[in-house]
Amino acid sequence: MSAQGGVTRRSFVGASATALIALGAGTGAARAWINKSGAGGLAPPSNGSFMFPIIKKLQLDKKYELDFDVHTYSSPSSLYSEFAAGNTGDIFGAVFNATNFYTRGMDVELLFTVSTANHGFVTKNPAIKTPKDLAGKTIAATTSSGFYGLALLFLRQNNLNPHKNVNIITAAPSSVQTQLLAGRVDVGLLAEPALSNVVSKGFHIVGDMNAEIRKQLSMPSDAPIWYIAGYAHKSWVNEDPKRAVATMKMWQDAASFHHEHPDEADKIVSAYTRIPVSSLKLSRRLGLANFIVKPAVEEKAHIDTILKGFKEVGFLKKLPDDGIYWKPQT
């Protein structure tokens, strides 16, 4: 299938056949979560985990009368399968996955934004400077991941097509990095923190992923390209609406601390993730560590535009209605 026609073969949540099987289990009213807070998230080195140690170190959960005992998973497929099965109430993951859950009938609500897209094409070849230079090159990419959907928009903006003038090799994120470092491919598509890791080793980013996506989707030049968000089963929200609001406020405080106290925040994150402080500082300099927490409904226009882009390239079969957006009770 062409880049324009989509990649529906893996368009749900990567290798998430388990999640689809578990879908029926995730639509019930009341459940017993795997932990007190019901929270689930990706384990380090995923930057989706960066707020976890800040929340615990500053006791932000206690500030809002919560017990944020987040359960972490080593792979996205495990995280999303557990959510689909109803074992976690609220998770922090890709917006496009929340949408796929919702349009398949799950009781999902998009709560709040967490971070913008932080992906990019990276190479060590000095002749590859601009997106146009990717033509004819071999690129390693994790085509099952949502950020490949964003990459397809980037490629389309530059008249590039995986089935015509670029050669895409499917690989797991760790394999993408390995192939890059070994010189087996010309270019790799990576997400943060792997992206800044290879940049620190002499590679460079080709083009500005978010800027090209904005052009492709006719978005304002400063529009955020939302990628990670907090979302939950409606039953988790309805069980304790004040908990949902408190969870968002807790994340807002953590994001503010990460922005306003970079040195201290990077030390806390480094101790938890084992990512060197130098790499975290590089990530900030590259603009790849951008955590902004606000009700998702406030960013509806931007999120809807991005979701339309996902549908255009085949990563969504249908768009959600407005029921996906949580309306916080303050």
N, C-alpha and C positions, 0 to 999 in steps of 0.2 A: 504494500500500500504506500501511497505517496505521503510526504510530510503534510500536504494539505488534506489528504484523505484521512489521516489519523493513524493511531497506533492502538486500536481497540483490543488487540490480542492480549495486552497486559494493562488495560486502562483502569482497573479498579484500584488496587493498592499494592502494585507490584505482584509478588508471588502470594496473592491473598485468596486463593481458592478456599482456604480454611475459613476466612472471614465470610465468604459468600455462603458456605455451608452453615456457618453459625448465625447467619442473619436472623433467622426466625427466633433464636434465643435472645436476641438483643432488642426485641420489641415489646417485651412485657412491661408491666407496671412497676412492681416492687421487686428488688433484688437484694442479695447480700453481696456487697462489694468485697474485693480481696483485701482491703485495708479500710481503716476508719474514715479517711477523707474520700476514698474512692478514686484518687488520682492515679494516673498512669502517664509515663513519658519515656522517651528514649534515653538510654544510658550514655555516659561519655564515651567517645569524644564529641557526640552530637552537640551542636551549640544550642539545641533545644533544651539541654540540661543546665545551661549556664546560670539560670535564675535559681535553681534548686538550692545550691549551697549558700547563696546570698540570703534567701528566705530563712534558712535554718540558722545561719550564723547571726543574723540580726534579729532572730526570733519574730519575724514579721507575721508568722502564722499565729503566734500567741497574742500579738497585738490586736488581731482581729478575731480572737477566740476560736481559732482553728487548730487542727492538728494535721499539718501537712506532711503526712507520711507517704510521700509519692512512691509508687512501685515502678521501677525502671526495667526496661527491656533492651536487649542487645540488638534487636533487629526490628525494622518497621513492621514487617509482616506479623511478628508476635504481638507488637503493641496493638495493631489494628484488629487482629483476630480476637484478642482478649476483650477489646472494646465491643466488637460485634457480638461476642458471646455474652455480654452484659456483666463481665467480671470487673470492669472498671467503669466508673460513673462519668468521670471527666478526664480528658487527655489533652495533650499539647502536641499538635502535629499539623500536617499540611492541610490547608483550607480545601484543596481540591478533593482530598480524601473524605473530609466531612461532607462535602457536597455529594460525592458518590454514595455515601451511606444514606443520606437524606433522600435522594432521588430513587433509591431502591426500597424506600418504605420504612427506614429506621427512624426512631424517635429522637433525632439529633437536633440540637440547637447550637448555632455558632455564637459563642459567648463574647470573646474579645480578641483583638489582634495581639500578636506577640512580636513578630519580626518580619522584616521585608526579605525578599529573595536575595540570597548571597551566593550565587553560583556564577561560574564563568568558564569559558574555554581558555585553556592554558597550554603554552608550548615553550620549548627552549630554542626553537628555530628562529633566528633573527630576521629571516625573510618573511615570516608570518607576522605582520604588524596590524593589519586591519581585518574586519570580518570578511571582506572580499577575498583576502589571501587564503581563506579556508577552502576555496574551490580546488577540487582535485586531491585534497588531503585525506589521510586516514585518521579518524577520530574515535577514541574509545569513550563510551558513554554508558551509563546505567539507564537503559531505555525503559525500564519498568518504573522508574521513579517519576514523581510529579514534576521535578525540575527539568526533566527531558521535554515535557510539554512546553515549558517556558522556552527551552532551547529551540524547539521547532519554530516558535514565533520569531525568535532572534534570527534563525536561519532564513525563514521566509521573507523577513524584512530586507535581507541582503541577497535575494534571488538564489538561495542555496537550497538544494533538495537532496535528502539522504539517498534517494533512488536515482539520482541523475548526475549530480556533480560533486558530491562528497561521499566518502565511504565510512559508514558508521559501523563500528565493531562493538557489540553488546558485551558489557563486563560489569561485574560487581564493583562498588565504589573502591574497595581496597585494590582490586585488580587494575582499575583505571590508573590509580596512582603508581602501582608497580610497573605497568607497561610504559608509562611516561618516563619514570626514572631509568628504566632499562633501555629506552630509546626504541621500543618496538612499534610505537605509533607516533604520528606527527603531533597530534593534539589530544588533550583529554578534557572531558567535561567534569568539573568537580564542584562540590559544595563546600562551604566553610565548616570545619576548620582545615580540611585537607587542602583547600585552595591556597590559603596563606602559607601552609606548610611547604608546598612545592615552590611557591614564589620565593620563599626564604632560601631555596636551594638553586636559585638562578633562573627559574622559569618566569614567564611574564604572561599577563592576562591579555587576551585578544578582544579588543572592543569593550564596550560597556553594555553588559547584558540587559540591565534594567532600562537604560536609555533606548536601546533598540526595540525593546518590547513596547515601550511607551509610543514610539513612532508607529509601530505596526498596529497598535490598537487605538491610535489617535487620542492618546491620553495627554493631559498637561505635562509639561517638562519636569514638574516637581511632584507628580503623582506617585504615591508609594505603590510598589508592586508587592502586595501582601502575599506571604507564603505560609508562615506558621501562625497558628491561632489556638486559642483554648476553645474546646467545644465539649458538649456533654449530652447524655441522654436526657430527654425532657423529664423523665421520671426522677433523675438525680436532682434536677433543678427544682421540680415541684415538691420533692421530699423536704427541702429546706431552702426556699428562695433566698433567705438572708445569707446562707452559706455561699451561694453563687456570687452574690454581690461582694461579700467579704473576700472571696478568692480573687476576684478581679482587682480589688483594692490592694491586696497583698502583692499581686504581680506588678501593679503600678508602682508601688513603693520600691520593689526590687529593681525594676527597670530604671527608675529615677536614680537610685543609688549607683547602679552600673554606669550611668551617664555622668553623674555629678562627682563621683569619687573613683575615677578610673584606676588609679594605682592600687587602692585598697581592694576594689572589686576584682581586679585581675589576679591579685594574690589569692583571694578566696576561691575564685574559679579555678586557678591553676592547681591549688591544693586538692581540689575535688576531682578535676578532670585529668590531672597529670600532663596537661598541655603547658609547655614552658611559657612563662610570663612574656618573654620576648616575642613569641608567636602571637599571643593575645594582643600585644601592643601593635604588632604589624597588622593584625586584622582590623584594629581600630583605624590605623592610618589609611588602610585601603577602603575604609567605609563599609566593612563587612560585618560589623558588630553593632547593629542598629535595632535596639529593642524599644518598641513603642506600644504601650498597652492602653487601649481605649475600647469602649463597646463596639463590637463589630458592626452593629447597625449604623453607627455614625460614619462608617467607611463603606456603606452599602454601594454607593455609586462606583467606587474604585474596584471593590471586590467583584461586583456584578460584571464589570467590563473585563476583568481578568478571567472570570469563569467563562464568559463568552469566547474568549481566546482559546481556552482549553477545549471548548466544544468544537471550535473551528478546526483544531488539529487532531480531534478524535479522542481526547483524554476524558471527555464527558459525553454521555449519550443524550442527556437532557439537562436543562438548566433548572435550578430550584425555584420555587415560588418564595414569596416573602416570609413564609412561615419558618424558614430556616434561621431567621435572625431573632436572637434573644432580646427581649425588651426588659432591661433591668428594673426591678422594683426598688426604688430608692426611698 
